[in-house]
Amino acid sequence: MSKVIAILATMDTKGAESDFIRNQIEILGGKAILIDVGVVGKVKVSVDISNDEVARAGGGSMEDILKNPTRQDATPFLVAGAKKILNEKVVEGKVDGMIALGGSQGTTLCAQVMQFLPYGFPKVMLSTVASGDTSLFVDIKDITMMFSVSDILGLNQFSRKILANVAGAAYGMAQAGVNFEKSQSDKPLIGMSNLGVLTKGCMIALDRFAERGYEVVVFHAIGAGGRAMEQMMKEGLIGGVFDYAMGEIADEVFGVLRAGGTERLTVAGKLGLPQVLCPGGAEHLGILVPPNEVPEEWKDHEYVFHSPVVFVPRLVGDEILRVAKDITSRLKHTKGNAVFMLPTDGTGTYARPGGLLRDMESDSLFFDALRDGLPDTIELVERHAHAEDPEFVNECVDRLIELIEDS
């Protein structure tokens, strides 16, 4: 079946390239619609949706923008308009994928639009800045970034091949026969957080959920993972939560690698979703460092290197108390439908008996603070087990299923 691909770009500077991609998509048997988000230059190719249509959809007009034309002033209207137009087309089934082209400014604009569109909808961003840190542009959405290598200015034998690859990538994604839609089953999709120090337990949980007829999406809890899980809760894609890993909270408190943001651990509670919680991996930090270099401020701590560039110090004293306080503060949003499972023999591989960061005194401080601060609306269940013990993990799974099936 023929697919429709939207091409979003500043057509005054990227018009020839966008038109070339359109032709490539037509050769593949599809159709493309060109959407202009340029500001001042002359557009030399035919577009399907003009910059004025985009701006008006975003609450502005090019007539007003051109009175004092700057990208800074125009961008909010163009972003808002492109989001509205494309989202409507996606919902109505009138577009099957999206390509965007840009340098630093164009990538910033187009990525905001892509981040607004649903998970699973094909999104390919051809960018001159895609060889560096793309986290700002990808954030927590499934955006495919492709480095343009050369600037996106003019057609030549090299750029034509790159542009043809972009067309093929997006059109191929649009033809994929698997769709991601909210489950119509009576069993909701489960969201589960995980860290490397919990992976054995995670695999036990996956087997247990499968035995009970549930599918699980596992999120690597390194900042973006937890936020993506919670975004999918907001979008109604996830209906039950096993929040097994809380390292994102510890790292947020100290502003390091896996920081999960201010909203982390609040969304399921605000939505009233069934959730089982475990403070897995919250007893240590993950800090990005030069290979095998110990930061001066952590030299007096017990530590390991999770990888040559990820330094992991054990939290002690007031440090671990700060993490406990932050966890319980975030959980005040939870008004019920939740169980907090506390594994008092260790919260992950490093803290289990024989683990490299085993510290029973710090564990005791941590667990006491969690007990004291946990809201009365959350049931506390303590087990003398470590977080990856099969009996403990299986009980976590069974408790969540019980919450789901009783709700």
DRENDO-1510 file (C-alpha; in Angstrom, 1 decimal, always signed):
<recs>
REC; n; res; u; v; w
REC; 1; MET; +0.0; +0.0; +0.0 .
REC; 2; SER; +1.3; +3.5; -0.9 .
REC; 3; LYS; +2.5; +5.5; +2.1 .
REC; 4; VAL; +2.6; +9.3; +2.7 .
REC; 5; ILE; +5.7; +10.9; +4.1 .
REC; 6; ALA; +5.7; +14.4; +5.5 .
REC; 7; ILE; +8.9; +16.4; +4.8 .
REC; 8; LEU; +9.5; +19.3; +7.3 .
REC; 9; ALA; +12.2; +21.9; +6.5 .
REC; 10; THR; +13.0; +25.5; +5.9 .
REC; 11; MET; +12.1; +25.4; +2.2 .
REC; 12; ASP; +14.0; +28.6; +1.5 .
REC; 13; THR; +17.3; +26.9; +2.3 .
REC; 14; LYS; +16.4; +23.2; +2.0 .
REC; 15; GLY; +13.9; +23.3; -0.8 .
REC; 16; ALA; +16.0; +21.5; -3.5 .
REC; 17; GLU; +16.9; +18.8; -1.0 .
REC; 18; SER; +13.3; +18.3; +0.1 .
REC; 19; ASP; +12.1; +18.2; -3.5 .
REC; 20; PHE; +14.8; +15.5; -4.2 .
REC; 21; ILE; +13.5; +13.4; -1.3 .
REC; 22; ARG; +10.0; +13.8; -2.5 .
REC; 23; ASN; +11.0; +12.5; -5.9 .
REC; 24; GLN; +12.8; +9.5; -4.3 .
REC; 25; ILE; +9.7; +8.7; -2.2 .
REC; 26; GLU; +7.6; +8.8; -5.4 .
REC; 27; ILE; +10.0; +6.4; -7.1 .
REC; 28; LEU; +9.5; +4.1; -4.1 .
REC; 29; GLY; +5.8; +4.2; -4.8 .
REC; 30; GLY; +4.7; +6.7; -2.2 .
REC; 31; LYS; +3.7; +10.3; -1.8 .
REC; 32; ALA; +5.3; +13.1; +0.0 .
REC; 33; ILE; +4.0; +16.4; +1.3 .
REC; 34; LEU; +6.3; +19.3; +1.8 .
REC; 35; ILE; +5.8; +21.5; +4.9 .
REC; 36; ASP; +7.6; +24.8; +5.0 .
REC; 37; VAL; +8.9; +26.3; +8.3 .
REC; 38; GLY; +11.2; +28.8; +6.7 .
REC; 39; VAL; +11.0; +32.5; +7.5 .
REC; 40; VAL; +12.4; +35.1; +5.1 .
REC; 41; GLY; +13.9; +33.5; +2.0 .
REC; 42; LYS; +12.3; +32.8; -1.4 .
REC; 43; VAL; +10.9; +29.3; -1.9 .
REC; 44; LYS; +11.7; +27.9; -5.3 .
REC; 45; VAL; +9.9; +24.5; -5.1 .
REC; 46; SER; +6.2; +23.7; -4.8 .
REC; 47; VAL; +5.1; +23.1; -1.2 .
REC; 48; ASP; +1.9; +21.5; +0.1 .
REC; 49; ILE; +1.7; +23.5; +3.3 .
REC; 50; SER; +3.1; +27.0; +3.3 .
REC; 51; ASN; +4.9; +28.7; +6.2 .
REC; 52; ASP; +2.0; +31.1; +6.5 .
REC; 53; GLU; -0.4; +28.1; +7.0 .
REC; 54; VAL; +1.9; +26.7; +9.6 .
REC; 55; ALA; +2.3; +30.0; +11.4 .
REC; 56; ARG; -1.5; +30.6; +11.4 .
REC; 57; ALA; -2.1; +27.1; +12.8 .
REC; 58; GLY; +0.3; +28.1; +15.6 .
REC; 59; GLY; -1.5; +31.4; +16.4 .
REC; 60; GLY; +0.6; +33.8; +14.3 .
REC; 61; SER; +0.9; +34.9; +10.7 .
REC; 62; MET; +3.8; +35.4; +8.4 .
REC; 63; GLU; +2.5; +38.9; +7.7 .
REC; 64; ASP; +3.1; +39.9; +11.3 .
REC; 65; ILE; +6.4; +37.9; +11.6 .
REC; 66; LEU; +7.8; +39.6; +8.5 .
REC; 67; LYS; +7.4; +43.0; +10.0 .
REC; 68; ASN; +10.5; +42.2; +12.1 .
REC; 69; PRO; +11.6; +38.8; +10.8 .
REC; 70; THR; +13.8; +36.8; +13.2 .
REC; 71; ARG; +13.9; +33.0; +13.6 .
REC; 72; GLN; +13.8; +33.6; +17.4 .
REC; 73; ASP; +10.4; +35.3; +17.1 .
REC; 74; ALA; +9.0; +33.1; +14.4 .
REC; 75; THR; +10.0; +29.7; +15.8 .
REC; 76; PRO; +7.3; +29.4; +18.6 .
REC; 77; PHE; +4.5; +29.9; +16.0 .
REC; 78; LEU; +6.1; +27.6; +13.5 .
REC; 79; VAL; +6.7; +24.9; +16.0 .
REC; 80; ALA; +3.2; +25.1; +17.5 .
REC; 81; GLY; +1.7; +25.1; +14.0 .
REC; 82; ALA; +3.7; +22.2; +12.7 .
REC; 83; LYS; +2.8; +20.2; +15.8 .
REC; 84; LYS; -0.9; +20.8; +15.3 .
REC; 85; ILE; -0.9; +20.1; +11.6 .
REC; 86; LEU; +1.1; +17.0; +11.7 .
REC; 87; ASN; -0.6; +15.6; +14.8 .
REC; 88; GLU; -4.0; +16.0; +13.1 .
REC; 89; LYS; -2.7; +14.2; +10.0 .
REC; 90; VAL; -1.3; +11.4; +12.1 .
REC; 91; VAL; -4.6; +11.0; +14.1 .
REC; 92; GLU; -6.6; +11.0; +10.9 .
REC; 93; GLY; -4.3; +8.5; +9.2 .
REC; 94; LYS; -3.3; +10.9; +6.5 .
REC; 95; VAL; +0.5; +10.6; +7.0 .
REC; 96; ASP; +2.6; +7.5; +7.7 .
REC; 97; GLY; +6.0; +8.9; +8.5 .
REC; 98; MET; +8.1; +12.0; +8.7 .
REC; 99; ILE; +11.4; +13.3; +7.5 .
REC; 100; ALA; +13.0; +16.6; +8.7 .
REC; 101; LEU; +16.1; +18.4; +7.5 .
REC; 102; GLY; +18.2; +20.9; +9.4 .
REC; 103; GLY; +21.3; +22.5; +10.6 .
REC; 104; SER; +21.5; +23.5; +14.3 .
REC; 105; GLN; +18.5; +25.9; +14.2 .
REC; 106; GLY; +16.4; +23.6; +11.9 .
REC; 107; THR; +17.2; +20.5; +13.9 .
REC; 108; THR; +16.1; +22.3; +17.1 .
REC; 109; LEU; +12.8; +23.4; +15.5 .
REC; 110; CYS; +12.0; +20.1; +13.8 .
REC; 111; ALA; +13.0; +17.9; +16.8 .
REC; 112; GLN; +10.5; +19.8; +19.0 .
REC; 113; VAL; +7.8; +18.8; +16.5 .
REC; 114; MET; +9.0; +15.2; +16.3 .
REC; 115; GLN; +9.0; +14.9; +20.1 .
REC; 116; PHE; +5.3; +15.8; +20.1 .
REC; 117; LEU; +4.3; +13.0; +17.8 .
REC; 118; PRO; +3.3; +9.5; +19.1 .
REC; 119; TYR; +5.7; +6.7; +19.9 .
REC; 120; GLY; +6.0; +4.3; +17.0 .
REC; 121; PHE; +5.3; +6.9; +14.3 .
REC; 122; PRO; +8.4; +6.9; +12.0 .
REC; 123; LYS; +10.6; +10.0; +12.5 .
REC; 124; VAL; +13.9; +10.5; +10.7 .
REC; 125; MET; +15.9; +13.6; +11.3 .
REC; 126; LEU; +18.7; +14.4; +8.8 .
REC; 127; SER; +21.0; +16.8; +10.6 .
REC; 128; THR; +24.4; +18.4; +10.4 .
REC; 129; VAL; +24.7; +18.1; +14.2 .
REC; 130; ALA; +23.8; +14.4; +14.5 .
REC; 131; SER; +27.4; +13.2; +15.1 .
REC; 132; GLY; +27.6; +14.8; +18.5 .
REC; 133; ASP; +25.4; +14.6; +21.6 .
REC; 134; THR; +21.8; +14.3; +20.2 .
REC; 135; SER; +20.1; +13.9; +23.6 .
REC; 136; LEU; +18.6; +17.4; +23.3 .
REC; 137; PHE; +17.0; +16.5; +20.0 .
REC; 138; VAL; +15.9; +12.9; +20.7 .
REC; 139; ASP; +15.0; +13.4; +24.4 .
REC; 140; ILE; +12.6; +10.5; +25.2 .
REC; 141; LYS; +11.0; +9.9; +21.8 .
REC; 142; ASP; +11.9; +7.3; +19.1 .
REC; 143; ILE; +13.6; +9.8; +16.7 .
REC; 144; THR; +16.2; +8.4; +14.3 .
REC; 145; MET; +19.0; +10.9; +13.8 .
REC; 146; MET; +21.1; +10.6; +10.6 .
REC; 147; PHE; +24.3; +12.7; +10.2 .
REC; 148; SER; +24.3; +14.5; +6.9 .
REC; 149; VAL; +28.2; +14.5; +6.8 .
REC; 150; SER; +28.2; +17.6; +4.6 .
REC; 151; ASP; +26.1; +20.7; +5.0 .
REC; 152; ILE; +22.6; +20.4; +3.7 .
REC; 153; LEU; +23.1; +23.1; +1.0 .
REC; 154; GLY; +22.9; +22.1; -2.6 .
REC; 155; LEU; +22.7; +18.9; -4.5 .
REC; 156; ASN; +25.7; +16.9; -5.6 .
REC; 157; GLN; +26.6; +13.3; -6.2 .
REC; 158; PHE; +27.3; +12.8; -2.5 .
REC; 159; SER; +24.3; +14.6; -1.0 .
REC; 160; ARG; +21.9; +12.8; -3.4 .
REC; 161; LYS; +23.0; +9.4; -2.0 .
REC; 162; ILE; +22.5; +10.6; +1.6 .
REC; 163; LEU; +19.1; +12.1; +0.7 .
REC; 164; ALA; +18.0; +8.9; -1.0 .
REC; 165; ASN; +19.0; +6.9; +2.1 .
REC; 166; VAL; +16.9; +9.2; +4.2 .
REC; 167; ALA; +13.9; +8.7; +1.9 .
REC; 168; GLY; +14.4; +4.9; +1.9 .
REC; 169; ALA; +14.7; +4.8; +5.7 .
REC; 170; ALA; +11.5; +6.7; +6.4 .
REC; 171; TYR; +9.6; +4.9; +3.7 .
REC; 172; GLY; +10.8; +1.6; +4.8 .
REC; 173; MET; +9.7; +2.4; +8.4 .
REC; 174; ALA; +6.3; +3.4; +7.1 .
REC; 175; GLN; +5.9; +0.1; +5.3 .
REC; 176; ALA; +6.7; -2.0; +8.4 .
REC; 177; GLY; +3.7; -4.2; +9.2 .
REC; 178; VAL; +3.8; -3.9; +13.0 .
REC; 179; ASN; +1.8; -1.2; +14.6 .
REC; 180; PHE; +2.0; +0.0; +18.2 .
REC; 181; GLU; -1.4; +0.8; +19.6 .
REC; 182; LYS; -3.0; +0.9; +23.0 .
REC; 183; SER; -3.8; -2.7; +24.0 .
REC; 184; GLN; -7.4; -3.7; +23.7 .
REC; 185; SER; -6.7; -6.7; +26.0 .
REC; 186; ASP; -8.1; -6.9; +29.5 .
REC; 187; LYS; -4.5; -7.2; +30.6 .
REC; 188; PRO; -2.7; -3.8; +30.5 .
REC; 189; LEU; +0.8; -3.3; +29.3 .
REC; 190; ILE; +3.3; -3.2; +32.2 .
REC; 191; GLY; +6.1; -0.7; +32.5 .
REC; 192; MET; +9.2; -1.8; +34.4 .
REC; 193; SER; +12.3; +0.1; +35.3 .
REC; 194; ASN; +15.6; -1.7; +35.4 .
REC; 195; LEU; +19.4; -1.2; +36.0 .
REC; 196; GLY; +22.3; -3.5; +35.2 .
REC; 197; VAL; +22.6; -4.2; +39.0 .
REC; 198; LEU; +19.1; -5.7; +38.8 .
REC; 199; THR; +19.0; -7.5; +35.4 .
REC; 200; LYS; +18.9; -11.0; +36.8 .
REC; 201; GLY; +15.8; -10.0; +38.9 .
REC; 202; CYS; +14.3; -8.3; +35.9 .
REC; 203; MET; +14.6; -11.5; +33.8 .
REC; 204; ILE; +12.9; -13.4; +36.6 .
REC; 205; ALA; +10.1; -10.8; +36.6 .
REC; 206; LEU; +9.7; -11.0; +32.8 .
REC; 207; ASP; +9.2; -14.8; +33.0 .
REC; 208; ARG; +6.7; -14.5; +35.8 .
REC; 209; PHE; +4.7; -11.8; +34.0 .
REC; 210; ALA; +4.6; -13.9; +30.9 .
REC; 211; GLU; +3.3; -16.9; +32.9 .
REC; 212; ARG; +0.5; -14.7; +34.0 .
REC; 213; GLY; -0.3; -13.5; +30.5 .
REC; 214; TYR; +1.2; -10.0; +30.7 .
REC; 215; GLU; +3.5; -8.2; +28.4 .
REC; 216; VAL; +6.2; -5.9; +29.8 .
REC; 217; VAL; +8.1; -2.9; +28.4 .
REC; 218; VAL; +11.4; -2.6; +30.3 .
REC; 219; PHE; +13.1; +0.8; +30.6 .
REC; 220; HIS; +16.8; +1.3; +31.3 .
REC; 221; ALA; +16.6; +3.7; +34.3 .
REC; 222; ILE; +19.4; +6.0; +33.3 .
REC; 223; GLY; +17.4; +9.2; +33.2 .
REC; 224; ALA; +15.7; +9.1; +29.8 .
REC; 225; GLY; +14.4; +5.6; +30.4 .
REC; 226; GLY; +12.4; +6.4; +33.5 .
REC; 227; ARG; +11.0; +9.6; +31.9 .
REC; 228; ALA; +10.0; +7.7; +28.8 .
REC; 229; MET; +8.2; +5.1; +30.9 .
REC; 230; GLU; +6.3; +7.9; +32.6 .
REC; 231; GLN; +5.5; +9.6; +29.3 .
REC; 232; MET; +3.9; +6.4; +28.1 .
REC; 233; MET; +1.8; +6.3; +31.3 .
REC; 234; LYS; +0.5; +9.8; +30.5 .
REC; 235; GLU; -0.3; +8.7; +26.9 .
REC; 236; GLY; -2.3; +5.7; +28.2 .
REC; 237; LEU; +0.0; +3.1; +26.8 .
REC; 238; ILE; +1.1; +1.7; +30.2 .
REC; 239; GLY; -1.5; +0.5; +32.7 .
REC; 240; GLY; +0.6; -1.0; +35.5 .
REC; 241; VAL; +4.0; -0.2; +36.9 .
REC; 242; PHE; +6.8; -2.3; +38.5 .
REC; 243; ASP; +9.2; +0.5; +39.4 .
REC; 244; TYR; +12.1; -1.8; +40.3 .
REC; 245; ALA; +15.0; +0.7; +39.9 .
REC; 246; MET; +15.3; +4.0; +41.7 .
REC; 247; GLY; +18.9; +4.9; +40.8 .
REC; 248; GLU; +17.4; +7.8; +38.8 .
REC; 249; ILE; +16.3; +9.4; +42.1 .
REC; 250; ALA; +19.7; +9.1; +43.7 .
REC; 251; ASP; +21.4; +10.6; +40.7 .
REC; 252; GLU; +18.8; +13.4; +40.5 .
REC; 253; VAL; +19.6; +14.3; +44.2 .
REC; 254; PHE; +23.3; +14.6; +43.3 .
REC; 255; GLY; +22.9; +15.9; +39.8 .
REC; 256; VAL; +24.8; +13.1; +38.1 .
REC; 257; LEU; +24.5; +10.7; +35.2 .
REC; 258; ARG; +21.2; +8.9; +35.7 .
REC; 259; ALA; +19.2; +11.9; +36.9 .
REC; 260; GLY; +15.5; +11.3; +36.3 .
REC; 261; GLY; +14.2; +14.8; +36.5 .
REC; 262; THR; +11.8; +16.5; +39.0 .
REC; 263; GLU; +8.7; +14.5; +37.9 .
REC; 264; ARG; +10.2; +11.1; +38.2 .
REC; 265; LEU; +8.3; +8.7; +40.6 .
REC; 266; THR; +5.3; +11.0; +40.7 .
REC; 267; VAL; +3.3; +10.2; +37.6 .
REC; 268; ALA; +1.9; +6.7; +38.4 .
REC; 269; GLY; +0.7; +8.1; +41.7 .
REC; 270; LYS; -1.0; +11.1; +40.2 .
REC; 271; LEU; -2.7; +8.9; +37.6 .
REC; 272; GLY; -3.7; +6.3; +40.2 .
REC; 273; LEU; -2.1; +3.5; +38.3 .
REC; 274; PRO; -1.4; +0.2; +40.1 .
REC; 275; GLN; +2.2; +0.2; +41.0 .
REC; 276; VAL; +4.8; -1.9; +42.9 .
REC; 277; LEU; +7.9; +0.0; +44.0 .
REC; 278; CYS; +11.4; -1.2; +45.0 .
REC; 279; PRO; +14.4; +1.1; +45.8 .
REC; 280; GLY; +16.7; -0.9; +43.5 .
REC; 281; GLY; +20.1; +0.6; +42.9 .
REC; 282; ALA; +19.3; +3.7; +44.9 .
REC; 283; GLU; +22.2; +3.1; +47.3 .
REC; 284; HIS; +24.9; +4.2; +44.9 .
REC; 285; LEU; +25.4; +6.8; +42.2 .
REC; 286; GLY; +26.5; +6.6; +38.5 .
REC; 287; ILE; +29.0; +9.4; +37.7 .
REC; 288; LEU; +30.5; +9.9; +34.2 .
REC; 289; VAL; +34.3; +10.3; +34.5 .
REC; 290; PRO; +37.4; +10.1; +32.3 .
REC; 291; PRO; +38.4; +6.4; +32.0 .
REC; 292; ASN; +39.2; +4.9; +35.4 .
REC; 293; GLU; +39.6; +8.3; +37.1 .
REC; 294; VAL; +38.3; +8.6; +40.7 .
REC; 295; PRO; +36.8; +12.0; +41.4 .
REC; 296; GLU; +38.6; +13.8; +44.3 .
REC; 297; GLU; +35.4; +14.3; +46.4 .
REC; 298; TRP; +34.6; +10.6; +46.3 .
REC; 299; LYS; +38.0; +9.1; +47.1 .
REC; 300; ASP; +37.1; +8.4; +50.7 .
REC; 301; HIS; +34.1; +6.3; +49.7 .
REC; 302; GLU; +33.8; +2.6; +48.8 .
REC; 303; TYR; +33.4; +2.5; +45.0 .
REC; 304; VAL; +33.5; +0.4; +41.9 .
REC; 305; PHE; +33.7; +1.2; +38.2 .
REC; 306; HIS; +30.5; +0.0; +36.4 .
REC; 307; SER; +32.5; +0.6; +33.2 .
REC; 308; PRO; +35.8; +2.5; +32.7 .
REC; 309; VAL; +33.8; +5.8; +32.4 .
REC; 310; VAL; +31.0; +5.2; +34.9 .
REC; 311; PHE; +32.2; +5.6; +38.5 .
REC; 312; VAL; +29.9; +4.2; +41.2 .
REC; 313; PRO; +30.4; +5.4; +44.8 .
REC; 314; ARG; +28.4; +4.0; +47.7 .
REC; 315; LEU; +26.2; +6.5; +49.5 .
REC; 316; VAL; +26.6; +6.8; +53.3 .
REC; 317; GLY; +25.3; +8.8; +56.2 .
REC; 318; ASP; +23.5; +12.0; +55.3 .
REC; 319; GLU; +23.9; +11.2; +51.6 .
REC; 320; ILE; +21.7; +8.1; +51.7 .
REC; 321; LEU; +19.3; +9.9; +54.0 .
REC; 322; ARG; +18.9; +12.6; +51.3 .
REC; 323; VAL; +17.9; +10.0; +48.8 .
REC; 324; ALA; +15.4; +8.3; +51.1 .
REC; 325; LYS; +13.8; +11.7; +51.9 .
REC; 326; ASP; +13.5; +12.5; +48.2 .
REC; 327; ILE; +11.9; +9.2; +47.4 .
REC; 328; THR; +9.3; +9.5; +50.1 .
REC; 329; SER; +8.6; +13.1; +49.2 .
REC; 330; ARG; +7.9; +12.2; +45.6 .
REC; 331; LEU; +5.6; +9.3; +46.7 .
REC; 332; LYS; +3.3; +11.7; +48.5 .
REC; 333; HIS; +1.5; +12.1; +45.2 .
REC; 334; THR; +0.5; +8.4; +45.5 .
REC; 335; LYS; -3.0; +8.1; +47.1 .
REC; 336; GLY; -3.2; +4.4; +47.1 .
REC; 337; ASN; -3.2; +1.4; +44.7 .
REC; 338; ALA; +0.5; +0.9; +45.5 .
REC; 339; VAL; +2.9; -1.4; +47.4 .
REC; 340; PHE; +6.4; -0.6; +48.4 .
REC; 341; MET; +8.6; -3.7; +48.5 .
REC; 342; LEU; +11.7; -3.3; +50.7 .
REC; 343; PRO; +14.4; -6.0; +50.3 .
REC; 344; THR; +16.3; -5.6; +53.5 .
REC; 345; ASP; +19.2; -7.8; +52.5 .
REC; 346; GLY; +20.4; -5.5; +49.7 .
REC; 347; THR; +19.0; -3.3; +46.9 .
REC; 348; GLY; +21.0; -4.6; +44.0 .
REC; 349; THR; +24.0; -6.6; +42.9 .
REC; 350; TYR; +26.6; -4.3; +44.5 .
REC; 351; ALA; +24.7; -4.2; +47.9 .
REC; 352; ARG; +23.8; -7.9; +48.2 .
REC; 353; PRO; +25.7; -10.3; +50.6 .
REC; 354; GLY; +29.2; -10.4; +49.2 .
REC; 355; GLY; +28.6; -7.4; +47.0 .
REC; 356; LEU; +31.4; -4.9; +46.3 .
REC; 357; LEU; +29.4; -2.1; +47.9 .
REC; 358; ARG; +27.8; -4.0; +50.8 .
REC; 359; ASP; +27.3; -1.6; +53.7 .
REC; 360; MET; +24.7; -2.8; +56.3 .
REC; 361; GLU; +25.0; +0.3; +58.4 .
REC; 362; SER; +24.1; +2.6; +55.5 .
REC; 363; ASP; +21.4; +0.2; +54.5 .
REC; 364; SER; +19.9; +0.4; +58.0 .
REC; 365; LEU; +19.9; +4.2; +57.8 .
REC; 366; PHE; +18.3; +4.1; +54.3 .
REC; 367; PHE; +15.6; +1.6; +55.3 .
REC; 368; ASP; +14.7; +3.4; +58.5 .
REC; 369; ALA; +14.2; +6.7; +56.7 .
REC; 370; LEU; +12.0; +5.0; +54.0 .
REC; 371; ARG; +9.9; +3.4; +56.7 .
REC; 372; ASP; +9.5; +6.7; +58.6 .
REC; 373; GLY; +8.8; +8.8; +55.5 .
REC; 374; LEU; +6.6; +6.5; +53.4 .
REC; 375; PRO; +3.0; +7.8; +53.0 .
REC; 376; ASP; +0.3; +5.8; +54.8 .
REC; 377; THR; -1.4; +5.4; +51.5 .
REC; 378; ILE; +1.3; +3.0; +50.3 .
REC; 379; GLU; +1.5; -0.5; +51.7 .
REC; 380; LEU; +4.9; -1.3; +53.0 .
REC; 381; VAL; +6.1; -5.0; +52.6 .
REC; 382; GLU; +9.5; -5.9; +54.0 .
REC; 383; ARG; +11.3; -9.1; +53.1 .
REC; 384; HIS; +14.7; -10.3; +54.4 .
REC; 385; ALA; +15.9; -10.9; +50.9 .
REC; 386; HIS; +18.0; -9.0; +48.3 .
REC; 387; ALA; +16.4; -7.4; +45.4 .
REC; 388; GLU; +17.2; -10.1; +42.9 .
REC; 389; ASP; +16.1; -13.1; +45.0 .
REC; 390; PRO; +13.6; -15.1; +42.9 .
REC; 391; GLU; +11.1; -15.3; +45.8 .
REC; 392; PHE; +11.2; -11.5; +46.3 .
REC; 393; VAL; +10.9; -10.7; +42.6 .
REC; 394; ASN; +8.0; -13.2; +42.1 .
REC; 395; GLU; +6.2; -11.6; +45.0 .
REC; 396; CYS; +6.6; -8.2; +43.5 .
REC; 397; VAL; +5.1; -9.4; +40.3 .
REC; 398; ASP; +2.2; -11.2; +42.0 .
REC; 399; ARG; +1.5; -8.1; +44.1 .
REC; 400; LEU; +1.2; -5.9; +41.0 .
REC; 401; ILE; -1.0; -8.3; +39.2 .
REC; 402; GLU; -3.2; -8.5; +42.3 .
REC; 403; LEU; -3.5; -4.7; +42.3 .
REC; 404; ILE; -4.4; -4.7; +38.6 .
REC; 405; GLU; -7.0; -7.4; +38.8 .
REC; 406; ASP; -8.6; -6.0; +41.9 .
REC; 407; SER; -8.9; -2.5; +40.5 .
</recs>
